[in-house]
Amino acid sequence: MDPYRWLEDAKNPEVAAWVSAQDQRARAELAKLPGREKIAARLKELLYVESTGTPRRAGGRLFYPRREATQEKGAVYWREGKTGPEKTLLDPNTWSADGSVSLGVWSVSYDGRKVAYTVKGNNSDEATLYVLDVASGARSSTDVIEGAKYAWPSWTPAGDGFYYTWLPPAAAVAAADRPGSAEVRFHALGTDPQHDKLIHAKTGDAKTFLSVTVDRTGRWLVAAIEHGWTRTDVYVRDLRSAEADWKPLVVGKDARYDVSVDRGRFFVSTNEGAPNYRVLRVDPTHMEREHWVEIVPERSDATLEAVTLVGHHLSLAYLKDVAGRLEVHDADGKLVRDVALPGLGSVSALSGEVDDDVAYYSFQSFTYPTAIFETSVATGKTSTWYKLNVPVDSSKYVAEQLFATSRDGTRIPFFVLHAAGAARSASTPTMLYGYGGFQAAQTPVFASSIYPWLEQGGNWVVANLRGGSEYGEAWHRGGMRHEKQHVFDDYFAIAEELVRQGFTRPDKLAALGASNGGLLVGAAITQRPELFGAALCGVPLLDMVRYQLFGSGKTWTEEYGSVDDGDDFAALYAYSPYHHVTQGRKYPPTLVLSADSDDRVDPMHARKFAAALQWASTGGPVLLRVEKHSGHGGADLVRASVQKVADEYAFALTMLGASSPGPAAGVTPAPATPATP
């Protein structure tokens, strides 16, 4: 029985009215919470600060993203060389009066003369691609490409065009099937995109992502077909001959492959036979697998997270017990240097061009604000290019790495952030954040937004659950498909360890997660409701029996399994949060956060789960908050982030009894009427 299936139809006026009423009620109750405005004021101080991203050099010009302290959205700027006057390239703050139009990806041609970029309405994934002349700032009226949801333009060396991935219009193909209809095309600047040349046909498989890159010389075109987050097929094409066809480099293997090209050789990062990844080199004149040469072996003590080719060298970013390491190797795989880092934290691989000696990398930790460094690949000489400046003394806080033992005996790492010197107390409000999927490692990163929670005397905990890449592909596969329950067991083990070590107790512990992490929160409170005092469940997947019918769901079947397979269905149903809501059970107070234009994880999950909890729970308020003009990643506005996080913290603190209960305590919006099964 599915009593709330009627809430799947967002076009139904009754559903729209129900959602509007839920959101209005939620915002009215959240606005009354004690301390909310003080939290919002502090968040404004922390988030309205200047922030800058990693730059890119092209044609003697420097390009970089930056958001000024007074801006809602980040913009892109450029200058001639290092010292030329700064000029605005792309400023989405000026694109719409209400801030609903956002910048997506942007790619600069090698000569620095053109930039291809995507524009997104309501910050959804759907996008349109445009081309801008850098010097004049003029946007082409001809080079306008619809269907750019997955398009990352790969420029030719001459800058006269680019390869990209195109999707047919949303109205032409069912949303869940669109990824399988993606094509690779070539666009010549100044020509009608309707006549763009087909380079690689669609796969016809909605579970795949198709992408393409061309190397710096313009000779080698590399196409990757990603089967979820577990397998990659790679094809290459020699562009010297117009008649040359695609040749398989590696196809049908149960492993992932990432290919870069330099000086006529392929460098392949892969987990084939190496769960912690390794690097091999391939001569394109002898592409047969037996001719591949391993140049960087797998390490048993660290996971290779990223590989880039910069300055004819390999940049290797590793994770060792969830802390970053950065190395530079030569083209034969020999170690040139370990890059010195400010401490234990997260580090990016080098960013730069394959034939340019200048490169950039970033470093951050829970208590070290993001810094970007400029370095010489050849000499290792390094200087600080940028460092985030925020109005907080992060030295007053410390991060401890601890370990819990999961149900099957696996050792699970987690980090606890708290005030330095603070005594452990079971009465401390504690936020437990987790994700656990899609190879996404939860490494130590600096987030200004967590400091208001810490300043309230709370603990902030980051869980390193299986499903991520913290310990390689084995760690990932230990939390996917039929092993997904391990992720939830890991989360419970950390919660219990926090209680055992005296950091908090269940009624002071809040569960936090979004997207796949929202699924985690939903499973946590339906399986172990007594373990949590509050829950914050963002843009979640929650109906795992119908997830693949909506949004980008089919692309996740390699990760979760398919309901069309009997064994997969049994595994999915066993933990599907929506299907395990039981009437009369005491669930923790829950704030479900959704977005009205989320075209990745359909908001139907949030609607159905909130309705079911409101009908069933005896444990306190269940609120559904809906962000307007917002996609899966949020509304792309600082003011929206301030209000959302203020609502989350005020709700959690009130429900955990960290402040006097406000008018919202104990209030539950009127439940939706179940549809007749």
N, C-alpha and C positions, 0 to 999 in steps of 0.2 A: 504494500500500500504506500502511496506517495501523496499524502494529504495536501501538500503545498506546491504541487506541480504547476498550479495556475500562476504562481509567482514567477515562473520562468519567462513569461511573455511580457517583456518590457513595453511593448506597444499597446497592451491592453490598458484602456483608461482606468480601470479599477486598480490595476497594479500600480500605475503611475500615481494615482491618488493615495494609495496605501503607503508607497515609498515616501511621498511628500509629507504625509502625516507623521510617519516614523521619524523622518529627519527633523521636522519641526519640533516634535516632542523631545527628541534626543538633545538638540541644541538648546532648547529652553531649560532642560534639566541640568545639562552640563554647565550652562552659564551661571547657575545658582551655587555651584560647588564652592566651598570655602577655599580660599587661597588661590583660586584659578587665575584671577587677574594679576596677582603678584608673580605667579609663574610665567604668565604671558609677557609681563614687563621684563622679566629677567631673560626670557628667550629672545626678545627683541634686541637686547643689549648684545647677546651672544651671536645672533644670526645676521643682524644687519652690520656686517663687517666686510671689508674688502677681501676677496678670495680670488686666487689666480690658479690656472691649470698649467699643465706641461706644454711648453712651446714647441713649434715645429719650424725648421729652417727650410726655405725653398727659394731658389733663384736670388739669393742674397737678401731675402726678406725674412723677417721673423713674425710668426703668427702665434697668437695665444688667446685662450679664453680667460675672461676676467669679469667678475661682478663687483661693481663699486658698492660701497657701503649703503648708498641710498637707493640702489636698484633692486627691483624684484626678481629680475632674471639676469643670468649671465650673458655677456655679449662676447664677440670675437674682435680682436684688435690686431693691427699689424704696423710694422715700421721697417724702414730701409736699414739694413744692417743692425748693429746693436744700439746705435745712438741716434738714429733718425727720429723725427717727431712721431708720436703715437697717432694712429688714425683708426677710426671705427670702421670695421668691415661689415659685421652683421650684428644688429641690435634688435632682438625680438621684443624689447620693452616698447618699441614704437610700432609694432605690427598690429596691435589690437587695443581698443580702449579698455577692455575688461581683462586683458592679460591672458586670454584663452588660446592665443596662437603662440606656438613654441618652436624653437630651433631644434632640429634633430641632429643628424650627422653632418659633418662638413669635411671636405677633402680638397686640399690645395694641389694644383698641378705642380709638377717638378720645377717648372721655370718660375713659379710664384705669380703668374699673371692671371690665373683664373681660379675660382673656387666653386665647386659643386656642393650644394647643401640641400637639406630637406626641411620642409616646413610641416608642422603637425597642428591640427585643430584639436582643441580641448586636451592637448598633451597625450592624445591617443597614439597608438603605434602607426596608424594609417598616415601616409605622408605623400607630399608632392615634392619633386626635385627641381631645383632651379640652378642657373649658372650666372655668376657675377664676375664682372671684370674688376680686378683688384684696384688698379690705378684710378679708374674713373668712378667706381662704385655703381656702375650701371648694370642693371639686371637684364639679361636677354629675354625678349618676348617670344623667341623661337624655341629656345632650349628649355622647355617646360615638360616634365615627365610625370604623369600620374602613375599610381601603382608602385610607389617607391618605398613601401613598408620595410622591405629587406634590402634596399639598395645601398651598398657602400661603393661609391664610384672608385674605380681603379684606373688612373690616368695613363695614357700613353706617354712615353718619354718626350714626345714633341708637343704635348699639351693640346693636340688637335681633337681629342675625343677621349672617351672613357668606356670601360666595360662596367656593366651593372646588372643587378638582378631585378627583374620586372614581375609584377603580379597583375593578373587581370582585374577588372573592376569588381568591387565587392558584390555588386548586384548580379554579376555574371556567374559566380561560383559560390556554393555554400561556404560560409565562413570557416567551418572546420576543415574543409577540403582545399582551401586556397593555397597552402604551402606547396602542395603537390602540383600546382599549376604554374609555379614560378619558372621563369625562363631567364637565361643569360643573354643579354643583347649588347650591341655596340652602338654608341651614339657618337656621330661625328658632329662637332660643334657647328652651329649655324644651319643644321638640317632639321626637317620635320621629324620628331620622334616617332610618328606613326610609321615611318619607313625604316626605323632602326633595324640593323641586320641581326637575325637570330644566330647566336653563337653556340648555345647549348640548349637543347629542347627540355621541356618539363619532364620531371621524373614520373609524374602520375601517382606518386606515393605521398599522401598527406602527412606522413610521419617524418619527412625529410626536409632539410634546409639545403638550398643550392646557392653556392657563392663562387666568385671567381676573382683572381688577381693576375696582373701582368707584371713581369719582372722589370727591373730598372732599365734594361737594355731594350725592352720591347720585343724580345724574341720568344720568351716562354710564357704561355698562358696556362695557369693552374686552376682547375675546377675541383671544388670539394663538395661532396654530397654527404651531409651529416645525418646519420641515423640516430636521432636523439643525442644523448650525451655519452654514447658508448662506442659507436662505430663510425668510421669515415671511409668513403671510397674516394680515391684521388685519380684524376685524369689530367694529362698534360697535352699541350698542342704547340707545335713549332710554327710560329707565325712567319718564318722566312718564306714559307710556301703557302700560297693562297689555297692550294688543294689539300694541304695537310689536314688529316683528320685527328680526332682525339685518340690518344693512346692511354691505356690503363697503366698507372704507376702501381697502385695497390687497390684491389677490389675484393670484397667478400670476406675480409678478415674481421674477427671480433676484437677490434682494437681501434684506437684513435690515432690519427696522423695529422701533423701540421707541417706544411712544406714552405720553405723559404729558398730563394734562388740568389746566388752570387757567383760571378765569374764563370758562368756556364755550368755550375754544379748545384745540385739540390741538397738541402740540409733538412732532414726529417726528424722531428721530435715525435716520439711515439711511446705508447705503453705496451706495444707488442712484445710479449715475453718479458716485460719489465713493468710491473705495476707501479713502480716509482718513476718511470719514464727514463729514456735515454735518447741520444742523438746519433743518427747515422748519416753518412754522406753517399750520394748517388751520382754516378756519371750518366747523364741522359743518353749517351750513346750505348750504354749497357744497363738498361733499366730493370732487367730481370732481378728478382729478389735475391738470388744467390750472389749477385755482384755488389750488393749494398755493403758498406763498410761502417762498422761501429767506431765512432770517434770519441764519444763521451758515454762511458758505461753507466748503467743504473747504479745509484747509491742505495745502500741498505739502510742508511741512517737519515736520509732526507728525500723529500719529494721534489722533483723538478716541475715547477709551476708554470714557467714561461720561458720561451726562447726567442730572442730577436737577433737579427743580423744588422750590425751597425759598424761602419768604418772597417768593413771586411773582417770583422771579428764576431764571435758568438757571445751574446750576453745571456747568462743563465741565472734565473731567479729561483732559489730553492726555499722550501719550508722544512725546518727541523724543529720538531715539537711545537709547531704552529708559529715559530718565529722565522722571519725572513733572513735569507743570505743572498748575496749577489756576487757573481764571479764573471770574469772576462776570460775567454779562451780564444786561441787562434783558430784558423780555418782547419787545422788538423786535429782540433780537440784538446790541445795542450793548454793547461792552465797558465794564464798570463798574470793574473792578480785576483786576490780577494778584495772586493771593494769595502773599505772601512765604513761602518755605519755608526750613527750616534748611540745606538743601543739595541735592545731587543724590541722588534716591532715589525712593521710591514714595509717591504721595499718593492718597487716596480723593477721590471727589466729595463735596460737602456732603451731610450726612444730616440730615433734619429734615422738618417738615411744610410743605406748599405755602403755608399761610397763617400760618406762624410765623417770626418774625424770627431766632430762635435756631437755630443750626445747629452741627454738629460735623464734623470731618474728622480723618483720621489721617495721620501721616507716619512713614516709617522708611527706613533704608538698611541695607546690609550691616553697617555699623559704628555706626549710630545707632539705639538701641533705640526701639521703637514709642512714639509720643507721640500723644495725642488732644487736639485743640484745640477750644475753644468760641468761636464767632464771631457777630457781628451781621451779618446779610446786608445790612442797610441802611447801616451805618456802617463795617463792616470791622474794628471793634474786636475784638481777639482775645486770649485768655488760654489758658494751658496747663491742661487739665482733668485729664490723667493722663499719667504717663510710666513706662514699664517700668523697673524697677530690677533689674539682674542682677549677680551677683558676677563680673564680668569687666571688664578694662580694654580696651575695644574700640579705644582710641586707639593701641594697640600694633600694630594691623593696618591694612592699606590694601587698597583695591580698585582695580585697574587695568581700564579698558575697552580691549580690543584687538580686532583684526579679522583674520579668516582669509579666504582665497579658496577657495570651494567648487569642485567639479569643473567646473561650467558657468560659472565666472567670477564668481558672485555673492559680494558682500562680506558676511561673516557676523560679527556682533558677539559678543563673549563677555567675561565678567568673570573676573579672577583675583584671589582674596583670598589674602594671605600676610602674614607678619610684616613690619612696617615696617623697611626697611633691610636685609632679608635678601638675600644674594647668590643669584642664580639658580644652581641646581645640577641636573644631570641625575639625581642620585640622590634627589631629593625625591619622597616619596610624594604623589601628586596624585589628587584625586577630581574626576571630570568628570561633572557633573549635566546632564541634558537631558530635555526633554519633547517639544516639536515637534508640536503638534496642537491642534485644537478651539479655535482663536483664543486660546489661553492664553499671554499674554506672561509671560516669566520676568524680572520686574523686580527691582531691588535691594530685598530685604526682610531684616529682622533675624531671625535664627534662632539662639537660644542654643545649639542642639544642634550647630552646626558648630564651635564653639570648641574642644572637646576634640581635634578633628582638627587644627585650626590650632595648638593648643598642643603637639601632637606634632611640630611642624615641617613639617606638610604644606601643600600648596596646595589651595585649594577653588575649583573653576571652574564657572561657570554659563554654559551655552550658549544663545544666542538663535537657535534654529533656525527654519527655515521651517515653516509649519503653525501658528505662533502669530500674534499680532496686533501684534508689535513695529513693523511698518511697514504696517499696514492690511490690508485684505482681499486685496490682491495677494500679500502675504507669506503669508497663510493658505492661499490657493489654490495657491501655489507648493509646498506641502508636503502636499497632500491627494489622495486618489483615485489617479489614474495618475501623479501627481507625487510620491508618497510617498518614492520613493528619494532625492529631493533632501534630505529630512530626515536620512537616514543619511549621505549624502555631506557635508552640512554638519558633522555630528558628527565624521566622519573628518578633515575639513579642520582643525577646531579641535584635535583630538588631534595631528595632524601639525605644526600651528603651535606648539603647546606644546613639542613635541620640538625643532623648528627653533630656537625662541628660547631653548632651554636651561632651561626650567622643569622638565622631567622627561624620562624616556625610556619606551618602551613597557612594559618590565617593572616600572616604578614607577607605572603609570597604571591607575586603577580606573574602570570604567564604572558609573554609578549612574542609576537611573530607576525610576519606579513607574507602574502603569496603562498609559496610552499610552507613558509613558516606559519601562515595562518591555518593551514591544514594541521600543522603540529599542535598549535594551540587548541584547535577544535578537538583533535584526538585526545589531547592531554586532559581536557576538562570533562569529556564524556567517558573516558576510561578511569581517571583518578580524580574526580571532582573534589574529594576531601583533601587533596594535596595542595590546593591553591585557594587563596582568598580573593583573587580577582583575575580577570582575563582581558587582554587587549588583542583582538583578532582582526588583522588588517587584510584587505583585498584577497580573501582566502578561497582555496578550493575546499569544499566540504561535502558535496554530494559526489562521491567517487564512483557511483554507479552510472552517472550521466555526464561526467566531466568532459569526455572526449567528443561530445556532441556540440560543444559550445566553444567560442573563442578560438584559441590556439591549442585546444585540448588534444587533438590527434598528434601533435608534435611531441607530446609528453608520454605517449604510450610505451616508448622504450624505457622510460623511467618508472612509470607506475604499473604498467601492464594494461591490457585491453579487456574491456567487458565482453568482447566477442570470444574470448578464450575462457573456457570453463574454469581452469585453475586460477587464472588471473582474476576472474570475477569473484571467486571465493575469497581470494586474498584481499581484494579491494573492499568487498562488502564487510569483511571481518573488522576493519578499522574505520570505515566511512563514518565520519562524525555525525552527519545528518541522520543516518539510519540508526544511530545508537543513543538518540535523545529519548529518555524514558519519563513519562508523566509522573509527577510527584517526587522526583528525585531532586536533591538539593545541589544545584550547580552553582559555582561561584558567580558573583556579579560579573556581567560580561558587556564590554563595549565592542560592537562589531563595526568596523570601519570599511566603507565601500566607496566606489568612485563611479559617477554616472556615465562616463565615457570609456570605461575599461574594456578594451577590445582584445585583451589578452586572457585574463581570467574573468569570465562572465559574472556580473554582479548577482546573477540568480543564486549563486552559492550563498552569498551573504544574506540575501532576502529570505531564502528558505530556512536557513539555520537560525536566524534571528527569530523568525516566526515560530519555529518549533520550540526553541528555548523559552520564549515568552509564554507559550501554551503549557510547557511541561514543568518549568523550574519552580521550586519553592525557596530558592536561595538568594533572592535579591534582584536588583534591576538588570534588565537586558535591554540595551539601547542600540539602535541602528543609526549610525551617522553616515551621511552620504555627501562626499565632496563633489561640488558642482564644477563643470568644465575641467574635469580631471580624468586622466588615464590611469593605467596601472601603477605608474611611477609617481603619481601625485599631480598637483595642479601647477607645478613649476613656478611657484610664487613664494617668496619668503613669508609674506603675510599669511598665506594658507598653511605653511609649515608651522608657524608660530601658534596659530589657533588650534591646529590638529594636535600638536604635542602638548599644548596646555590642557586641552580636553583630556588627553590620555593620562597625563600625570595627576591632574586634579581628581579624575575618576578613580584611578588606582589608589592614590593616597587616602581618599575618603573611604573607599570600600575596605581598605586595609586598616582603617581606624587610626591612621597617622595624623589626622586632623579631625575636628569635630564634624560628625555627619551633617551634611547640608540637606536642603529640601529634597534632593534627588534620591537620597538613601531610602531604599525600600520601594521606590517607585518603579513600576514596570509598565511600558506602553501597552495599550489594549492589544491582545493577540489577534492575529489574522484568523479568519474563518477557514478551517480546512476545507478543501474541495472534496466533493464526493468521490471516493475511490472508484 
